[in-house]
Amino acid sequence: MVNWEDAFRKWVDAKNLDPILKQQLIEMKSNKNELQDAFYEQLTFGTGGMRGVLGPGINRMNIYTIRKAVKGLAFYLEENRVNYRDRGVVIAYDSRYMSKEFAIEAAKVLGVHGIKAYVFEEIKPTPLLSFAVRYLGTVAGIMITASHNPPEYNGFKVYNEEGSQISLDEANEIIHHIQQVEDELHIEVLTEKHLVENNLLEWMNGEVDHAYLEQLIKISKMDEQALLAEKELKIVLTPLHGTGLPLVRNGLKQLQFKHIHVVDEQAIPDPEFSTVQSPNPEEKQAFKEAIKLGDEIDADILLATDPDADRLGVAVKNNENKYVILTGNQLGSLMLDYLLMHTNKHVLKNARMIKTIVTTELGRSIANEYGVKTIDTLTGFKYIGEKINEFDATGETFIFGYEESYGYLISSFTRDKDAVQAAVMACEMAEFWKNKGMTLVDALEKLYKKHGYFKEGLDALTLNGLEGQEKIASIVNDFRHNEQQAYGNMKTIYVEDYLQSTRIYKNGQNKMEKVYLPKENVVKYILEDQCWICLRPSGTEPKVKWYYGAYGKTEKEVDERLSTLEKSLQEIIVQPLHLT
């Protein structure tokens, strides 16, 4: 922790401080709490990058914190990559405030080290950045985005040369180099003009998009005749003011989906996300305009991509003719089942499905039916990407990866969650079931009747500032050492502590095993009857999250168990805080 008052004075007294940031600092002088929050610590560079509120200060997203992060990345590349100058770094950005400016700042810092930057001329989705790293053969990628955070946020994500989010080891090395940069206000940068004249900056146009679309059509499971046939499915698409529209629309057109209706008000890139409370497709309010348009045209499926188009939400009509939003667990399970039923049995023998430790167990049951092995990773798609990279050496076949938070990947030509791939596959799947007289809701019920009912829940607490940080740490610590033997009538079988890499059996078994996953501050309780709970602090927001999942032979049984878990966790986590 730094002395925030000293850090503030250093900034406000700096001679060449950006004039906009300087004015904001002057306006903040009367608000001690705001100043302290902006300067009490360095903006955290986590396991994949950093994300924070825009504004002046070392704990804010601005040109100086961007420069410092890029400087650290440049030092890392110099030490760990060959031909890094010629191979360069590709940079993309979304529709948020300062996104393009931050992308250019990153290029200006890289240029000082002689590292060429490939920067997209227009806003692009995160999965395209992942693809671009692999397509261009760069040593790294940078994505300027804060995903579906509120408008006042922006972020900085780093991708390695495989197109995946950086590994824990890579992140730690980059963090080490960032910490060696002592003065973020005096980092050398080159001018944009100098970069262009010296071939250190190349603006990217449509080449990468076209190459991506060529790969995208290959994920289809339709035969040639079906592929060329015009589809009857009626689709509503909203990019929620972000980057997803061009690639999703063109990807659907390639598969001969002709009835694509765009929510025009939300097709315009807008850093305020003015038509939604939050640009998060997990939330029902984000679908308000899509549902209105869907009702007008009697659409079969509604698609919503988040601002950087790595997450996809889908809504379809139920038996009461009302649109319901499928959860990430439900949509992922449906796609997994569709993919496996249309994959050659010889391929399935060596196939691997990857999910996170908080993703539904329905996926494991489906994979087992087809003889496909399931691999569990820690929460976060970066770990799924790492596993896929390992398959390049082991010869295992990646078949599908997903997480509960609306992230899916069908083909590994990208190495991060990809809402473009998912949107195209969701529509192909919906068309398949429509031709059988069924909706995706019907198809999901069919899965439940075969495998049993699986349902999941998620709750979270947002606790801002230094005090909030301390409370989150206390909550996680209490949960870790809680000797809870049962939740309702569901006994604890064992507890997995991923920070300690241990699996400890309860209820008198007195047995311990090693867990072979990366160390992370996460605790998971495995309960009877295929039920479970898991608690983790967020790596990108001032939140603590707890996940829970239940199983039942009937819908009534699973609902009762899920309700028991929800109430128990509220009593254990929230009530002791006496929050008003």
C-alpha positions as CSV (number, residue, x, y, z in Angstrom):
1,M,0.0,0.0,0.0
2,V,1.2,3.5,-0.8
3,N,0.8,6.8,1.0
4,W,-2.2,8.1,-1.0
5,E,-1.6,11.7,-0.1
6,D,2.0,11.6,-1.4
7,A,0.9,9.9,-4.6
8,F,-1.9,12.5,-5.1
9,R,0.6,15.4,-4.7
10,K,3.0,13.8,-7.1
11,W,0.2,13.7,-9.8
12,V,-1.4,17.1,-9.1
13,D,2.1,18.8,-9.2
14,A,3.3,17.1,-12.3
15,K,4.1,19.7,-15.0
16,N,3.1,17.8,-18.1
17,L,0.1,15.9,-16.7
18,D,-2.7,15.3,-19.2
19,P,-4.8,18.5,-18.9
20,I,-8.1,16.6,-18.7
21,L,-6.9,14.4,-15.9
22,K,-5.4,17.5,-14.2
23,Q,-8.8,19.2,-14.2
24,Q,-10.5,16.1,-12.8
25,L,-7.9,16.0,-10.0
26,I,-8.6,19.6,-9.1
27,E,-12.4,18.9,-9.0
28,M,-11.7,15.9,-6.7
29,K,-9.7,17.9,-4.1
30,S,-12.7,18.4,-1.9
31,N,-13.7,14.7,-1.8
32,K,-11.2,13.0,0.4
33,N,-12.8,9.5,0.1
34,E,-12.7,9.7,-3.7
35,L,-9.0,10.9,-3.7
36,Q,-8.0,8.1,-1.3
37,D,-9.7,5.5,-3.4
38,A,-7.9,6.8,-6.5
39,F,-4.5,6.7,-4.9
40,Y,-4.3,4.3,-2.0
41,E,-2.9,1.4,-4.2
42,Q,-1.7,0.6,-7.7
43,L,-4.5,-0.6,-10.0
44,T,-4.2,-4.4,-9.7
45,F,-2.8,-6.3,-12.6
46,G,-4.4,-9.7,-12.0
47,T,-4.1,-13.1,-13.7
48,G,-5.1,-11.7,-17.1
49,G,-4.8,-7.9,-17.0
50,M,-6.4,-5.1,-15.2
51,R,-9.8,-3.4,-15.1
52,G,-10.9,-0.3,-13.3
53,V,-12.8,3.0,-13.2
54,L,-11.6,5.7,-15.6
55,G,-10.0,8.8,-14.2
56,P,-6.8,10.2,-12.6
57,G,-4.8,8.2,-10.1
58,I,-2.7,5.1,-9.8
59,N,-5.8,3.1,-8.9
60,R,-7.6,4.2,-12.1
61,M,-7.6,3.4,-15.8
62,N,-5.8,6.2,-17.6
63,I,-3.0,6.7,-20.1
64,Y,-0.4,6.5,-17.4
65,T,-1.6,3.2,-15.9
66,I,-1.8,1.9,-19.4
67,R,1.7,3.0,-20.2
68,K,3.0,1.3,-17.1
69,A,1.4,-2.0,-17.9
70,V,2.6,-2.0,-21.5
71,K,6.1,-1.0,-20.3
72,G,6.1,-4.1,-18.1
73,L,4.8,-6.3,-21.0
74,A,7.5,-5.0,-23.3
75,F,10.3,-5.9,-20.7
76,Y,8.7,-9.3,-20.4
77,L,8.7,-9.9,-24.2
78,E,12.3,-8.8,-24.4
79,E,13.3,-11.4,-21.9
80,N,11.1,-14.3,-23.0
81,R,10.4,-14.1,-26.8
82,V,12.5,-14.4,-29.9
83,N,12.0,-12.1,-32.9
84,Y,9.6,-10.1,-30.7
85,R,10.3,-6.9,-32.6
86,D,9.5,-8.3,-36.0
87,R,6.6,-10.5,-34.9
88,G,5.0,-7.6,-33.0
89,V,1.9,-7.3,-30.9
90,V,-1.7,-7.0,-32.1
91,I,-4.0,-4.6,-30.4
92,A,-7.8,-4.4,-30.5
93,Y,-10.4,-2.3,-28.6
94,D,-14.1,-2.1,-27.9
95,S,-16.7,0.7,-27.9
96,R,-15.9,2.1,-24.4
97,Y,-14.6,5.5,-23.4
98,M,-10.9,5.9,-24.1
99,S,-10.6,2.5,-25.7
100,K,-9.0,3.6,-29.0
101,E,-6.8,6.2,-27.2
102,F,-5.5,3.4,-24.8
103,A,-4.8,1.2,-27.8
104,I,-2.7,3.9,-29.4
105,E,-0.9,4.6,-26.1
106,A,0.0,1.0,-26.0
107,A,1.5,1.2,-29.5
108,K,3.5,4.3,-28.5
109,V,5.1,2.5,-25.6
110,L,5.8,-0.7,-27.6
111,G,7.4,1.5,-30.3
112,V,10.1,2.7,-27.9
113,H,11.2,-0.9,-27.6
114,G,11.2,-1.4,-31.4
115,I,8.1,-3.7,-31.1
116,K,5.7,-3.3,-34.0
117,A,2.0,-2.8,-33.2
118,Y,-0.8,-4.1,-35.4
119,V,-3.8,-2.0,-34.4
120,F,-7.4,-2.4,-35.7
121,E,-8.9,0.7,-37.4
122,E,-12.3,0.0,-35.9
123,I,-13.7,-1.6,-32.7
124,K,-13.5,-5.4,-32.7
125,P,-14.6,-8.3,-30.5
126,T,-12.2,-10.0,-28.1
127,P,-12.4,-13.4,-29.9
128,L,-11.2,-11.7,-33.0
129,L,-8.1,-10.4,-31.1
130,S,-7.4,-14.0,-29.9
131,F,-7.7,-15.2,-33.5
132,A,-5.6,-12.3,-34.8
133,V,-2.6,-13.3,-32.5
134,R,-2.6,-16.8,-34.1
135,Y,-3.3,-15.6,-37.6
136,L,-0.6,-12.9,-37.6
137,G,1.9,-14.9,-35.5
138,T,2.4,-12.1,-33.1
139,V,4.2,-12.6,-29.7
140,A,1.2,-11.2,-27.8
141,G,-2.1,-9.5,-28.0
142,I,-3.7,-6.6,-26.1
143,M,-7.4,-6.1,-25.8
144,I,-8.8,-2.9,-24.4
145,T,-12.2,-3.8,-22.9
146,A,-14.0,-4.0,-19.6
147,S,-16.5,-6.6,-20.9
148,H,-19.9,-5.9,-19.5
149,N,-18.9,-3.6,-16.6
150,P,-20.6,-0.3,-16.1
151,P,-19.8,2.7,-18.5
152,E,-17.2,4.3,-16.1
153,Y,-14.9,1.2,-16.4
154,N,-12.3,0.2,-18.9
155,G,-9.7,-2.6,-18.9
156,F,-6.5,-4.0,-20.4
157,K,-6.2,-7.8,-21.2
158,V,-3.1,-9.5,-22.4
159,Y,-3.0,-12.6,-24.6
160,N,0.0,-14.8,-25.2
161,E,1.4,-16.0,-28.5
162,E,-1.0,-18.9,-28.6
163,G,-4.0,-16.5,-28.5
164,S,-5.0,-17.5,-24.9
165,Q,-5.2,-15.2,-21.9
166,I,-1.8,-15.3,-20.3
167,S,-1.0,-18.1,-17.8
168,L,-0.4,-17.5,-14.1
169,D,3.3,-17.9,-14.6
170,E,3.3,-15.4,-17.5
171,A,1.1,-13.0,-15.5
172,N,3.5,-13.2,-12.5
173,E,6.5,-12.3,-14.6
174,I,4.7,-9.4,-16.3
175,I,3.6,-8.1,-12.9
176,H,7.2,-8.3,-11.7
177,H,8.3,-6.2,-14.6
178,I,5.4,-3.7,-14.1
179,Q,6.4,-3.3,-10.5
180,Q,10.0,-2.3,-11.7
181,V,8.5,0.7,-13.5
182,E,8.7,3.3,-10.7
183,D,7.3,6.4,-12.3
184,E,4.3,6.0,-14.5
185,L,4.2,9.8,-15.2
186,H,7.5,9.8,-17.1
187,I,7.4,6.7,-19.4
188,E,8.8,7.5,-22.8
189,V,6.5,7.3,-25.7
190,L,6.8,7.9,-29.5
191,T,4.4,9.9,-31.6
192,E,1.9,8.1,-33.8
193,K,3.5,9.8,-36.8
194,H,6.9,8.4,-35.9
195,L,5.5,5.0,-35.5
196,V,3.9,5.0,-38.9
197,E,6.9,6.4,-40.6
198,N,9.2,3.8,-39.1
199,N,6.9,0.8,-39.7
200,L,6.2,0.4,-36.0
201,L,2.4,0.8,-36.4
202,E,0.2,-0.9,-39.0
203,W,-3.5,-0.2,-39.1
204,M,-5.5,-3.4,-39.7
205,N,-8.5,-3.5,-41.9
206,G,-10.7,-6.4,-43.1
207,E,-8.1,-9.1,-43.7
208,V,-8.4,-10.7,-40.3
209,D,-12.2,-10.5,-40.3
210,H,-12.3,-12.4,-43.6
211,A,-9.9,-15.0,-42.4
212,Y,-11.9,-15.5,-39.2
213,L,-15.1,-16.0,-41.2
214,E,-13.5,-18.6,-43.3
215,Q,-12.8,-20.6,-40.1
216,L,-16.2,-19.9,-38.6
217,I,-18.1,-21.6,-41.4
218,K,-16.1,-24.8,-40.7
219,I,-17.7,-25.2,-37.2
220,S,-21.1,-26.1,-38.7
221,K,-22.3,-29.7,-38.2
222,M,-24.7,-29.5,-41.2
223,D,-24.2,-31.5,-44.3
224,E,-23.5,-29.7,-47.6
225,Q,-27.1,-29.8,-48.7
226,A,-28.4,-28.4,-45.4
227,L,-25.6,-25.8,-45.4
228,L,-26.6,-24.4,-48.7
229,A,-30.4,-24.4,-48.0
230,E,-32.1,-21.2,-47.0
231,K,-33.1,-21.3,-43.3
232,E,-36.5,-20.4,-41.9
233,L,-35.4,-19.5,-38.4
234,K,-36.3,-15.9,-37.4
235,I,-33.5,-14.3,-35.5
236,V,-33.3,-11.1,-33.4
237,L,-29.8,-9.9,-32.8
238,T,-28.5,-7.1,-30.5
239,P,-24.8,-6.3,-29.9
240,L,-25.8,-4.2,-26.8
241,H,-24.0,-1.1,-28.2
242,G,-20.8,-3.1,-28.6
243,T,-18.6,-4.9,-31.2
244,G,-20.5,-8.1,-32.1
245,L,-22.8,-7.1,-34.9
246,P,-20.7,-7.3,-38.1
247,L,-19.1,-10.7,-37.4
248,V,-22.2,-12.4,-36.0
249,R,-24.4,-11.1,-38.9
250,N,-21.9,-12.2,-41.5
251,G,-21.4,-15.5,-39.9
252,L,-25.1,-16.2,-39.9
253,K,-25.4,-15.1,-43.5
254,Q,-22.7,-17.6,-44.5
255,L,-25.0,-20.4,-43.2
256,Q,-27.9,-19.0,-45.2
257,F,-29.9,-17.6,-42.3
258,K,-31.9,-14.9,-44.1
259,H,-34.3,-13.7,-41.4
260,I,-31.9,-11.6,-39.2
261,H,-33.5,-8.7,-37.5
262,V,-31.2,-6.3,-35.7
263,V,-32.3,-4.1,-32.7
264,D,-31.4,-0.8,-34.4
265,E,-31.2,1.3,-31.3
266,Q,-28.6,-1.1,-29.8
267,A,-26.6,-1.6,-33.0
268,I,-24.9,1.8,-32.6
269,P,-21.6,1.6,-30.6
270,D,-22.2,3.7,-27.4
271,P,-19.9,3.9,-24.4
272,E,-22.9,4.9,-22.2
273,F,-24.9,1.7,-23.2
274,S,-27.8,4.1,-23.1
275,T,-30.7,1.7,-23.7
276,V,-29.8,-0.7,-21.0
277,Q,-29.2,-0.6,-17.2
278,S,-26.2,-2.9,-17.8
279,P,-24.8,-4.3,-21.1
280,N,-24.8,-7.8,-19.6
281,P,-26.7,-10.5,-21.5
282,E,-27.0,-12.5,-18.3
283,E,-29.6,-10.0,-17.1
284,K,-33.2,-9.9,-18.3
285,Q,-33.3,-6.1,-18.7
286,A,-30.6,-6.3,-21.4
287,F,-33.1,-8.3,-23.5
288,K,-36.0,-5.7,-23.2
289,E,-35.6,-4.2,-26.7
290,A,-34.9,-7.6,-28.2
291,I,-38.0,-9.1,-26.7
292,K,-40.1,-6.2,-28.0
293,L,-38.8,-6.8,-31.5
294,G,-39.1,-10.5,-31.1
295,D,-42.8,-10.2,-30.2
296,E,-43.4,-8.0,-33.3
297,I,-41.9,-10.5,-35.8
298,D,-42.6,-13.7,-33.8
299,A,-38.9,-14.5,-33.7
300,D,-37.7,-18.0,-32.8
301,I,-34.5,-16.9,-31.1
302,L,-33.0,-13.8,-29.6
303,L,-29.3,-13.2,-29.5
304,A,-27.4,-10.7,-27.3
305,T,-23.7,-10.3,-27.2
306,D,-21.9,-8.3,-24.6
307,P,-19.8,-5.2,-25.6
308,D,-16.7,-7.1,-26.5
309,A,-18.6,-10.1,-27.9
310,D,-17.0,-12.9,-25.9
311,R,-20.3,-13.7,-24.0
312,L,-23.6,-14.6,-25.5
313,G,-27.1,-14.6,-24.1
314,V,-30.0,-16.4,-25.8
315,A,-33.7,-16.2,-25.2
316,V,-36.4,-18.5,-26.8
317,K,-40.1,-18.9,-26.3
318,N,-41.5,-21.3,-23.8
319,N,-44.8,-23.3,-23.9
320,E,-46.7,-20.1,-22.7
321,N,-45.3,-18.2,-25.8
322,K,-43.1,-16.0,-23.5
323,Y,-39.4,-15.4,-24.1
324,V,-37.2,-17.0,-21.4
325,I,-33.5,-16.4,-21.2
326,L,-31.5,-19.6,-21.1
327,T,-28.8,-19.7,-18.5
328,G,-25.2,-20.2,-19.5
329,N,-25.3,-23.7,-18.1
330,Q,-28.4,-24.5,-20.1
331,L,-27.3,-23.1,-23.4
332,G,-23.8,-24.7,-23.0
333,S,-25.3,-28.1,-22.2
334,L,-27.6,-27.9,-25.2
335,M,-24.7,-27.0,-27.5
336,L,-22.6,-29.8,-26.1
337,D,-25.4,-32.3,-26.7
338,Y,-25.9,-31.0,-30.3
339,L,-22.2,-31.1,-31.1
340,L,-21.7,-34.6,-29.7
341,M,-24.7,-36.1,-31.5
342,H,-23.3,-34.8,-34.8
343,T,-19.7,-35.8,-34.3
344,N,-18.1,-39.0,-35.7
345,K,-17.8,-41.7,-33.0
346,H,-14.1,-42.2,-33.9
347,V,-13.4,-38.6,-33.0
348,L,-15.3,-38.9,-29.7
349,K,-12.9,-41.6,-28.5
350,N,-10.2,-39.0,-28.0
351,A,-12.4,-36.0,-27.4
352,R,-12.3,-33.8,-24.4
353,M,-15.0,-31.5,-23.0
354,I,-13.7,-28.7,-20.7
355,K,-15.8,-26.9,-18.1
356,T,-15.0,-24.9,-14.9
357,I,-15.5,-26.1,-11.4
358,V,-18.7,-23.9,-11.1
359,T,-20.3,-25.0,-14.3
360,T,-23.2,-27.4,-14.3
361,E,-22.7,-31.1,-13.8
362,L,-25.3,-31.7,-16.5
363,G,-22.4,-31.3,-19.0
364,R,-20.5,-34.1,-17.5
365,S,-23.5,-36.4,-17.7
366,I,-24.0,-35.6,-21.3
367,A,-20.3,-36.1,-22.1
368,N,-20.4,-39.4,-20.3
369,E,-23.3,-40.6,-22.5
370,Y,-21.1,-40.1,-25.6
371,G,-18.0,-41.6,-24.0
372,V,-16.3,-38.2,-23.9
373,K,-14.0,-37.3,-21.0
374,T,-14.7,-34.2,-19.0
375,I,-11.9,-32.0,-17.7
376,D,-12.6,-29.5,-14.9
377,T,-10.6,-26.2,-14.6
378,L,-10.7,-23.3,-12.2
379,T,-13.2,-20.5,-12.8
380,G,-12.3,-18.4,-15.8
381,F,-11.9,-19.2,-19.5
382,K,-8.2,-18.6,-19.3
383,Y,-7.9,-22.0,-17.8
384,I,-9.9,-23.6,-20.6
385,G,-7.6,-22.0,-23.1
386,E,-4.5,-23.3,-21.2
387,K,-5.9,-26.9,-21.4
388,I,-6.5,-26.5,-25.1
389,N,-2.9,-25.4,-25.6
390,E,-1.8,-28.6,-23.8
391,F,-3.8,-30.7,-26.3
392,D,-1.4,-29.5,-29.0
393,A,1.2,-31.6,-27.4
394,T,-0.8,-34.5,-26.0
395,G,-2.8,-35.1,-29.1
396,E,-6.2,-35.0,-27.3
397,T,-9.1,-33.5,-29.3
398,F,-10.9,-30.4,-28.0
399,I,-14.6,-30.8,-28.6
400,F,-16.2,-28.0,-26.5
401,G,-15.6,-25.7,-23.6
402,Y,-18.0,-23.6,-21.5
403,E,-18.6,-21.8,-18.3
404,E,-21.7,-20.7,-16.5
405,S,-21.1,-17.0,-17.1
406,Y,-22.2,-17.2,-20.8
407,G,-18.8,-18.2,-22.2
408,Y,-18.5,-20.9,-24.9
409,L,-16.0,-22.1,-27.4
410,I,-16.7,-24.6,-30.2
411,S,-13.5,-24.6,-32.2
412,S,-10.0,-23.8,-31.0
413,F,-9.1,-21.4,-33.9
414,T,-9.7,-18.9,-31.1
415,R,-8.4,-19.6,-27.6
416,D,-10.9,-17.7,-25.6
417,K,-14.7,-17.7,-25.2
418,D,-16.3,-16.6,-28.4
419,A,-19.8,-15.2,-28.7
420,V,-19.6,-15.2,-32.5
421,Q,-19.0,-18.9,-32.7
422,A,-21.7,-19.5,-30.0
423,A,-24.3,-17.3,-31.8
424,V,-23.9,-19.1,-35.1
425,M,-24.0,-22.5,-33.4
426,A,-27.0,-21.5,-31.3
427,C,-29.0,-20.6,-34.4
428,E,-27.9,-23.8,-36.2
429,M,-29.0,-25.8,-33.2
430,A,-32.3,-23.9,-33.0
431,E,-33.0,-24.6,-36.7
432,F,-32.2,-28.3,-36.2
433,W,-34.8,-28.6,-33.4
434,K,-37.3,-26.4,-35.2
435,N,-37.3,-28.8,-38.1
436,K,-38.2,-31.5,-35.6
437,G,-41.1,-29.4,-34.3
438,M,-39.3,-28.4,-31.0
439,T,-37.9,-25.3,-29.4
440,L,-34.7,-25.1,-27.4
441,V,-36.8,-25.2,-24.3
442,D,-38.3,-28.5,-25.5
443,A,-34.8,-29.8,-26.2
444,L,-33.6,-28.8,-22.7
445,E,-36.6,-30.6,-21.1
446,K,-35.6,-33.7,-23.2
447,L,-32.1,-33.5,-21.7
448,Y,-33.5,-33.3,-18.2
449,K,-35.7,-36.3,-18.6
450,K,-32.7,-38.3,-19.8
451,H,-30.1,-37.1,-17.3
452,G,-32.1,-35.7,-14.4
453,Y,-32.7,-32.1,-13.4
454,F,-29.7,-29.8,-12.7
455,K,-30.0,-26.2,-11.6
456,E,-27.5,-23.7,-10.4
457,G,-27.5,-20.3,-8.6
458,L,-25.1,-17.4,-8.1
459,D,-25.1,-14.6,-5.6
460,A,-22.5,-11.9,-4.9
461,L,-21.6,-9.0,-2.7
462,T,-20.0,-5.8,-3.9
463,L,-17.8,-4.2,-1.3
464,N,-15.9,-1.2,-2.5
465,G,-12.7,0.5,-1.2
466,L,-10.1,-0.6,1.3
467,E,-12.7,-1.6,3.9
468,G,-14.6,-3.6,1.3
469,Q,-11.4,-5.4,0.4
470,E,-10.8,-6.3,4.0
471,K,-14.4,-7.7,4.4
472,I,-14.0,-9.8,1.3
473,A,-10.8,-11.3,2.7
474,S,-12.6,-12.0,6.0
475,I,-15.6,-13.7,4.3
476,V,-13.3,-16.0,2.3
477,N,-11.2,-16.9,5.3
478,D,-14.3,-17.7,7.4
479,F,-15.7,-19.9,4.7
480,R,-12.4,-21.7,4.2
481,H,-12.2,-22.6,7.9
482,N,-15.9,-23.2,8.4
483,E,-16.6,-26.7,9.7
484,Q,-20.0,-26.9,8.1
485,Q,-21.0,-30.6,8.1
486,A,-24.2,-30.2,6.2
487,Y,-26.4,-27.7,4.3
488,G,-30.0,-28.5,5.1
489,N,-30.2,-32.3,4.9
490,M,-27.3,-32.5,2.4
491,K,-24.1,-33.6,4.2
492,T,-20.7,-32.4,3.2
493,I,-18.7,-35.2,1.5
494,Y,-15.4,-33.3,1.0
495,V,-14.0,-29.7,0.7
496,E,-11.6,-28.7,-2.0
497,D,-9.3,-25.8,-1.1
498,Y,-7.6,-24.6,-4.3
499,L,-5.3,-22.3,-2.5
500,Q,-3.9,-25.2,-0.5
501,S,-4.4,-27.7,-3.3
502,T,-6.2,-30.1,-0.9
503,R,-9.3,-32.2,-0.9
504,I,-10.4,-33.0,2.7
505,Y,-13.1,-35.6,3.3
506,K,-15.6,-34.8,6.1
507,N,-18.1,-36.6,8.4
508,G,-15.5,-38.8,10.1
509,Q,-13.6,-40.0,7.1
510,N,-10.4,-38.1,8.1
511,K,-8.8,-38.4,4.6
512,M,-6.9,-35.9,2.5
513,E,-5.9,-35.9,-1.2
514,K,-4.0,-33.5,-3.4
515,V,-5.9,-31.4,-6.0
516,Y,-4.0,-30.9,-9.2
517,L,-5.2,-27.5,-10.3
518,P,-3.4,-24.1,-10.2
519,K,-3.5,-22.4,-6.8
520,E,-6.3,-19.9,-6.5
521,N,-8.2,-18.4,-3.6
522,V,-11.3,-20.6,-4.1
523,V,-13.1,-23.1,-1.8
524,K,-15.6,-25.7,-3.0
525,Y,-17.8,-28.0,-0.9
526,I,-19.0,-31.2,-2.5
527,L,-22.3,-32.4,-0.9
528,E,-24.5,-35.4,-1.1
529,D,-26.9,-35.9,-4.0
530,Q,-24.6,-34.3,-6.6
531,C,-25.0,-30.9,-4.9
532,W,-22.2,-28.4,-4.3
533,I,-21.3,-24.9,-3.3
534,C,-18.2,-22.7,-4.2
535,L,-17.0,-19.3,-3.0
536,R,-14.4,-17.1,-4.7
537,P,-13.4,-13.4,-4.7
538,S,-13.7,-11.8,-8.1
539,G,-10.4,-11.1,-9.9
540,T,-11.7,-8.1,-11.8
541,E,-14.3,-6.4,-9.5
542,P,-14.6,-5.6,-5.8
543,K,-16.9,-8.6,-5.3
544,V,-17.1,-11.9,-3.5
545,K,-19.2,-14.5,-5.4
546,W,-20.7,-17.8,-4.3
547,Y,-22.0,-20.4,-6.7
548,Y,-24.2,-23.4,-5.9
549,G,-25.6,-26.3,-7.8
550,A,-28.3,-28.9,-7.1
551,Y,-29.6,-32.1,-8.7
552,G,-32.9,-33.8,-8.5
553,K,-34.8,-36.6,-10.1
554,T,-37.7,-34.2,-10.5
555,E,-37.9,-30.5,-11.0
556,K,-39.6,-30.1,-7.6
557,E,-36.8,-32.0,-5.9
558,V,-34.0,-29.9,-7.5
559,D,-35.8,-26.6,-6.7
560,E,-36.2,-27.5,-3.0
561,R,-32.5,-28.4,-2.8
562,L,-31.4,-25.3,-4.6
563,S,-33.6,-23.1,-2.3
564,T,-32.0,-24.8,0.8
565,L,-28.5,-24.0,-0.5
566,E,-29.4,-20.4,-1.3
567,K,-30.9,-19.7,2.2
568,S,-28.1,-21.5,4.0
569,L,-25.4,-19.5,2.2
570,Q,-27.2,-16.2,2.9
571,E,-27.3,-17.1,6.6
572,I,-23.6,-18.0,6.6
573,I,-22.2,-15.2,4.4
574,V,-24.5,-12.2,4.3
575,Q,-26.4,-12.0,7.6
576,P,-23.3,-11.8,9.9
577,L,-22.2,-8.6,8.0
578,H,-25.4,-6.7,9.2
579,L,-25.6,-4.8,5.9
580,T,-28.3,-2.2,5.6
